[in-house]
Amino acid sequence: MDKPLTGIRVLDLSRILAGPWASQLLADMGAEVIKIEQPGKGDDTRRWGPPWVGDSGEAAYFLSANRGKQSVTIDIAQPAGQALIRELALKSDVLIENFKVGGLKKYGLDYASLHALNPRLVYCSITGFGQEGPYAQRAGYDFMIQGMGGLMSLTGQPDEVAGGGPVKVGVALTDIFTGMYASNAITAALWQRQTTGTGTHIDLGLLDVQVGVLANQALNYLTSGQVPQRLGNAHPNIVPYQAFSTGDGHLILAVGNDTQFQRFCTVAGAPELATDERFTTNALRVANRQVLIPLLEPLLTQFSTDEWLTKLEVEGVPCGPINTLDRVFADPQVQHREMAIEREHATAGEVKLVSNPIRFDGVALNAETAPPVLGQHTAAVLQSVLGMSENAIAQLRDDGVV
């Protein structure tokens, strides 16, 4: 069965994470992705190690975001390289880039220039702050955007608690979310093209994305005018919904409604808490958080984490452990869903990757090839897509263009 994006060609001029994450999703869904890299250097993340994958010299970081792509090395600083990109863009459906605003215009590879050559091209630009505005010319990186966009003001313990202060999320989620928004926008633009016959310019800024995914916390502020504060592992709108110490570790208790709270109190041997007028509804529990949580904390220490998991699962009370990554990939549910996959790498042999979580008719959408080594497909793509001869490609190599 053909994958949903079979027949779509993506020209990927992006590097690091947000753009490559978007193009990897498109590759998983069947698109042909041609990753353009600088000769001799390639994507910066190839060198973001250790750890390295076998003896390949490739960083694990690079492998996380580049499955299913073809690597083509082209020096876009040279006129001949720019000409190759224009020829590839003429034969592509999508172009993704994350250069600074205006950075590709001097090469004639900006949206206006390529739209004139190929009006059907969907052109996706990813920058720190978008294509316009007072910060448009600034570079933007995930860590700083997590701070500027409010996420770090919500993550970590309160200042008055030992170890309190702002903390970044342990994965570059602003980049990841931007990549996901980009792939969504690209597929929408491809669908729109079926009606209009023309492509569009997608403008994505990391700061916009970070503000956009503040979700309930943003609405808490916009609705009340009250600035949300850091609550550690607690939830601003639901109680009890946080991590607790158990007899031998920790447990996440995620009580989402009043019935679940009643069942939890029964299991914990404190049914009177469920009928206490201060705690009968979630709104009351949020208002009386500082009273309720100290009452719950000693109750949670009476059993081990595994004992709580067993007891609460039987009663339908949402809960879970705090797993390290070795336990994540050993988890029977994660293993059953085959979230760790293997692909044959050109120099490292079988490499382990993380599966795309999207499933169509029960089948995970994963590209069949491993992340490429630098320039692995240069000759093949120039021959198959542009019809270039071996002699012409050899001349480009001699000239340092590819």
QUIFEN-V908496 format. One record per backbone hydrogen bond with DSSP energy under -0.5 kcal/mol. CO is the residue of the C=O (numbers start at 0). NH is the residue of the N-H. If there is no record, write none. Layout:
<<CO | NH> <CO | NH>>
//
This chain:
<<2 | 5> <4 | 7> <7 | 31> <8 | 92> <8 | 93> <9 | 11> <9 | 33> <10 | 12> <10 | 95> <11 | 35> <14 | 16> <16 | 20> <17 | 21> <18 | 22> <19 | 23> <20 | 24> <21 | 25> <22 | 26> <23 | 27> <24 | 28> <25 | 30> <26 | 29> <28 | 4> <30 | 32> <31 | 9> <31 | 33> <32 | 34> <32 | 69> <33 | 11> <33 | 35> <34 | 36> <34 | 71> <36 | 73> <37 | 40> <37 | 41> <42 | 45> <43 | 46> <44 | 47> <44 | 61> <45 | 58> <46 | 48> <50 | 59> <51 | 53> <52 | 55> <52 | 57> <57 | 52> <58 | 62> <59 | 63> <60 | 63> <61 | 64> <65 | 68> <65 | 371> <67 | 32> <69 | 34> <69 | 71> <70 | 376> <71 | 36> <71 | 73> <73 | 75> <74 | 77> <77 | 80> <77 | 81> <78 | 82> <79 | 83> <80 | 84> <81 | 85> <82 | 86> <83 | 87> <84 | 88> <85 | 89> <86 | 90> <87 | 90> <88 | 91> <92 | 121> <93 | 10> <94 | 123> <95 | 12> <96 | 125> <99 | 102> <101 | 104> <101 | 105> <103 | 106> <103 | 108> <104 | 107> <109 | 113> <110 | 114> <111 | 115> <112 | 116> <113 | 117> <117 | 120> <118 | 198> <120 | 122> <121 | 94> <121 | 123> <122 | 124> <122 | 201> <123 | 96> <124 | 203> <126 | 205> <127 | 206> <132 | 135> <134 | 137> <135 | 100> <140 | 144> <141 | 145> <142 | 146> <143 | 147> <144 | 148> <145 | 150> <145 | 151> <146 | 149> <149 | 152> <149 | 153> <150 | 153> <150 | 154> <151 | 166> <153 | 155> <153 | 230> <154 | 166> <155 | 231> <156 | 164> <157 | 160> <160 | 163> <170 | 172> <171 | 175> <172 | 176> <173 | 177> <174 | 178> <175 | 179> <176 | 180> <177 | 181> <178 | 182> <179 | 183> <180 | 184> <181 | 185> <182 | 186> <183 | 187> <184 | 188> <185 | 189> <186 | 190> <187 | 191> <188 | 192> <189 | 193> <190 | 193> <190 | 194> <191 | 194> <191 | 195> <192 | 196> <199 | 122> <199 | 201> <201 | 124> <201 | 203> <203 | 126> <204 | 208> <205 | 209> <206 | 210> <207 | 211> <208 | 212> <210 | 213> <211 | 214> <213 | 216> <213 | 217> <214 | 218> <215 | 219> <216 | 220> <217 | 221> <218 | 222> <219 | 223> <220 | 224> <225 | 227> <230 | 233> <237 | 234> <239 | 254> <241 | 252> <243 | 250> <248 | 245> <250 | 243> <250 | 252> <251 | 253> <251 | 319> <252 | 241> <253 | 255> <256 | 260> <257 | 261> <258 | 262> <259 | 263> <260 | 264> <261 | 265> <262 | 266> <263 | 267> <264 | 269> <265 | 268> <269 | 272> <270 | 273> <270 | 274> <271 | 275> <272 | 275> <275 | 278> <275 | 279> <280 | 284> <281 | 285> <282 | 286> <283 | 287> <285 | 288> <287 | 290> <287 | 291> <288 | 292> <290 | 294> <291 | 294> <291 | 295> <292 | 296> <293 | 297> <294 | 298> <295 | 298> <295 | 299> <296 | 300> <298 | 301> <299 | 246> <299 | 302> <302 | 246> <303 | 307> <304 | 308> <305 | 309> <306 | 310> <307 | 311> <308 | 312> <309 | 313> <310 | 314> <311 | 316> <312 | 315> <315 | 317> <317 | 253> <319 | 251> <320 | 322> <323 | 326> <323 | 327> <324 | 328> <325 | 329> <326 | 330> <327 | 330> <330 | 334> <331 | 335> <332 | 336> <333 | 338> <334 | 337> <338 | 340> <338 | 354> <340 | 352> <342 | 344> <342 | 350> <343 | 369> <344 | 348> <348 | 344> <350 | 342> <352 | 340> <357 | 364> <358 | 360> <359 | 362> <362 | 359> <363 | 365> <368 | 67> <372 | 375> <374 | 377> <376 | 380> <377 | 381> <378 | 382> <379 | 383> <380 | 384> <380 | 385> <381 | 387> <382 | 386> <388 | 392> <389 | 393> <390 | 394> <391 | 395> <392 | 396> <393 | 397> <394 | 398> <395 | 400> <395 | 401> <396 | 399> <400 | 74>>
//
